[in-house]
Amino acid sequence: MSADDFIDRYGGIYEHSPWVAERVKLLLEDSVADTELLASLMADCVDNASVETQLELIRAHPDLAGKAQLAGELTADSTEEQSKAGLDQCTADEFEKFQSLNTSYKKKFGFPFIMAVRESNRSQILGAFATRLDNDYSEEFETALQEIHKIARLRLTALEGPQ
């Protein structure tokens, strides 16, 4: 697969961060990789990136049940993930809670709340949101990266199918 084809296929696995696929393609050269190897190589690229680059990756993610969702500005993957979690069906009260938590979280940490929501419901997400607000910055930074890796793995599995 050419580098352009590879990046076209995998560039969206990490939200608005095609640099991950670009770096992995350099590591793979011409060999073919299964989902597990791709997930591992992509996670390693992120984990070995500078803190500034990791922060940019975290900040590339949208708020959950946020204004981008209402405006139809989410990526196709984010739209599907938030929809599977029912975030497109929030009651007015739930939506208000999400907005309040999004604001509090970003004020405290300087980046959006990240959670692999595909297999969660609104109540579980709101609970995790409230709990994680008690974390310190370094713990939450690491948690955000781990959640991003979960999202990436789920996206790869959806794209490639289970191996």
Secondary structure, 3 states (H helix, E strand, C coil): CCHHHHHHHHCCCCCCCCHHHHHHHHHHCCCCCCHHHHHHHHHHHHHCCCHHHHHHHHHCCCCCCCHHHHCCCCCHHHHHHHHHCCHHHCCHHHHHHHHHHHHHHHHHHCCCCCCCCCCCCHHHHHHHHHHHCCCCHHHHHHHHHHHHHHHHHHHHHHHHCCC
